[in-house]
Amino acid sequence: MAKLSIEQIKEELAKKNFTLIDAAGYENLESFITIQCPKQHITQTNLKSFRHDSYKCPCCDKTIDFINPSDVPQKGNKYRLIAFDQATQKFGLSIFDDGQLVYYKLFTFSGSAVNRMVKIRRVIDEIVIKQWKPDYIVFEDIQGQQNGYITFKTLAMLLGVVSEVCQANDIPYECVSPNVWRKYAGTCGKTREEEKILSIAVVKNKYNIKVTDDVAEAILIGRYGCAMHYDVGKIAFGK
């Protein structure tokens, strides 16, 4: 399909009562543009996502509703570190109290990339930080993606979202390179599939639990964070 003109983009948005704010980076249907909904919320999306019948302004979407899971332990006076991997659809998370793994979960997010960002920010801000009260957060840095530029750009957006919400809440954090935590965990492999298998195996060996690769990596990122950031972690893990 031929590249749309700015006027054509405006006309398409107007069909759903949205207005165009900025299209400076527009090149094709997957390019991000900035738009405004009828309630004046400003957000980013692309025309490919906007054309879906199910598209909603992420700020207006009332289906975004998260409840604090009942099985998350009370923090008490323990040093709490929370870790998660780098993903926007299957989001692995782990909690360590005084160096001990006390909780792990896989969050699943749907919708457009920007819609997922809004949901993830709310989970981190309203639940992870305000309800679980971490002393430190560790999350994975971005790396080159086999499935291309769009995925890399989406993960770069996530990196900015997580960094911003941590700084806004004055929570110390580290963005750790995959090569660094994998070297510590002993899960460096020749292929991505091999690394996933190794992560699951290491978690099974260390904690005697069976989890998905997303959760396994979140646990190993947390394990690395504990060892690097407080003494009890170094003692607990023998490093």
Secondary structure, DSSP 4 states (H G I P E B T S, - for coil): -PPPPHHHHHHHHHTTT-EEEE-TT-SSTTS-EEEE-TT--EEEE-HHHHTSTT---TTT-TT------TTSPP-TTS-EEEEE-S-SSEEEEEEEETTEEEEEEEEE--SSHHHHHHHHHHIIIIIIITTT--SEEEEEPP---TT-HHHHHHHHHHHHHHHHHHHHTT--EEEE-HHHHHHHHT---SSHHHHHHHHHHHHHHHH-----HHHHHHHHHHHHHHHHH-HHHHHHHT-
